[in-house]
């Protein structure tokens, strides 16, 4: 099919759950004869489970909830729950290198991909033949994050884990974001991470986007931290006790399991709030990045200030909230939510506002995207992150697999 489209110069856009927030499904037709969407919805099977190796083989159109339900029958879980989990697909997870809310325990999606198969105009390509290999660079990484620009993902093999014996989420209140961030760093570098760890800054906590228990004796102000534990009962109890001791020693106030349960219950509600806000004349958008610990505090302040100043310059001051939800020994992600009034062309305004923040991110040496992918929105800043040589390498891969340029044109590559 792809060879036919290449012969007739028809662009092909792979479509999974349609949850991209960065223009990942907005091709630039250019001189091509037309554009078709290749919907993989009917490629939605769990093809098999190798219980001995703990590997599941999936088709790309399998959505998050259906995947978890199918794995549970075999006693396994993937544990990958991004906020788009309800609609996003396995193929989309792979194409964007997504991260789930339990990444501290289960890892990013690209870390659990054992193998992948893609269809390209040049032919079918399958990668991943062993648990580890020194046979040159890991070419799976050319497919993971390729956003449909190099090929159509037709099969993914994933490392899965046994269904956890025990799950617990709880909340904590810490005095300030800077001190709490340092505490998260200590936990990550001491290998004391829970399965879920989400820290909201003071503004997000006060605005109520972070969940706290009504009537808590923790008082007002400060930052909300959600911790979650999933796994063997003994591990959950031991890790929870060790983390709690570290938090209490740092002055954190326990909010209990109610706060954690409220967050877990509403963890996928965020995207639906946008429609409600639009109905009352408000505009909401998000952006995210990641940086090393030594630069994280300045990155948080710089992006927040850039967003605040840009909104004010547009004549529409807004609320800028942030949180950390993905933590590593060397650094962490930052996720910002912006709420302001609507204008006649809110989309154009957001592009200008986001460009101001993107310049700050690039100048700070941080990544232009931690888990939303490049799409068309982040494409102008990709070269600053990977360099001209990096862009040339990606173009060479594109030219080899898709010489006519029919696969999701205009996405990813500058």
CORURKA-V171192 format. One record per helix or strand of 2 or more residues. SS is the DSSP state (~ for helix, > for strand). FROM is the first residue (numbers start at 0). TO is the last residue. If there is no record, write none. Layout:
BEGIN
SS&FROM&TO ; SS&FROM&TO
END
This chain:
BEGIN
~&1&6 ; >&9&14 ; >&33&38 ; >&45&49 ; >&54&57 ; ~&63&72 ; >&75&76 ; ~&89&95 ; ~&102&105 ; ~&108&110 ; >&112&119 ; >&122&126 ; ~&139&142 ; >&151&158 ; >&160&161 ; >&165&173 ; ~&176&188 ; >&195&199 ; ~&201&206 ; >&222&230 ; ~&232&248 ; >&252&255 ; ~&256&264 ; ~&269&278 ; >&281&291 ; ~&292&312 ; >&318&323 ; >&326&327 ; >&330&340 ; ~&345&362 ; ~&378&400
END
